[in-house]
Amino acid sequence: MNQEVERHYAMPSRVGAALARLDAMNPAGALEIANLAPLDQFHAGGLAVTRQLATLAGIAVGQRVLDVGSGIGGPARFLAGAYGCSVTGIDLAADYCWLAEALTARVGLEGKVTFRSADALDLPFADDTFDAVWTQHVAMNIADRPRFYREMHRVLRPGGVVPLYDAVAGNGAPLFPMPWARDSSTSFLLSPVAFRTVLERVGFTVIAWCDITEDAKRWFASRPRGAAGPGFHLLMGSEFPAMAADFARSVLEGRVGLLMAVARKDLT
Ligand SMILES: C[S@@+](CC[C@H](N)C(=O)[O-])C[C@H]1O[C@@H](n2cnc3c(N)ncnc32)[C@H](O)[C@@H]1O
């Protein structure tokens, strides 16, 4: 399962080519966090949603944050740049971690943000390590949701929060290929009710719950078509337009919803 997911996302040749393309567009080496957003905020709604989730979760200056399924690191760099957080990102795809490190060095945040390859279901950290454990658009690839959230709960300090942003099941089957899966064998969407139930069974208290499907519909409708600048097609290849179109149609037709939430690990 993990190998299939990793193969879906990361192709070494594309990852190297994406960095070469970015470097060519910025010969002075002056990449800016905001300019990377079309490529490194790998979720519906882009940087605006990352900003919204940080506000909703009350992320505070200097916190220690773990980003689970950090992709090529856009959200982690945002939290370090905007809030001065110390961020660790983990991702199944070693090639994404490599690119995440390279981009982090390009924007001068290497002292604040690090990445390592690891499985979200087996987090390589001690109990009660982080002030916040963050995840965006990863759970859809995770069959064993209780274990996914149990691991987050374990490494989170009591009183800490888990900001979550994920796709959820709607009324009808999702269309494929999706940006996270070429078919249903690696796609595991829960209904909002089932999602909340898993969080609560693991021991979290849900402190914010926002259905942002209507916002996502507007975002999909306003997205520019085509692939002129840096974008997810650099990582996902020529199939990406079909994936994006199926995601947009699935949301617009109510087959898939978008949910943002914050869960807290209560003080005992
Ligand atoms: C759609 S991307 C989202 C990346 C990032 N969170 C963002 O929003 O920009 C999903 C990421 O989850 C990672 N992923 C999927 N399953 C994982 C697992 N079991 N452990 C760690 N990472 C995983 C993938 O490798 C991929 O980089």
The ligand as a Gaussian input file, in Angstrom:
#p B3LYP/6-31G(d) Opt

LIG

0 1
 C       -1.722000      15.755000      -1.509000
 S       -0.151000      15.668000      -0.742000
 C       -0.318000      16.917000       0.530000
 C        1.034000      17.483000       0.941000
 C        0.982000      18.591000       1.989000
 N        0.288000      18.164000       3.183000
 C        0.329000      19.838000       1.441000
 O       -0.831000      20.079000       1.780000
 O        0.994000      20.562000       0.682000
 C       -0.269000      14.166000       0.228000
 C        1.063000      13.727000       0.814000
 O        0.808000      12.723000       1.801000
 C        1.868000      11.804000       1.772000
 N        1.434000      10.549000       2.402000
 C        0.444000       9.709000       2.025000
 N        0.378000       8.641000       2.856000
 C        1.335000       8.813000       3.798000
 C        1.766000       8.065000       4.936000
 N        1.224000       6.888000       5.271000
 N        2.788000       8.565000       5.675000
 C        3.379000       9.733000       5.358000
 N        3.025000      10.493000       4.281000
 C        2.015000      10.028000       3.509000
 C        2.185000      11.671000       0.290000
 O        3.452000      11.116000       0.048000
 C        2.027000      13.125000      -0.181000
 O        3.245000      13.818000      -0.152000

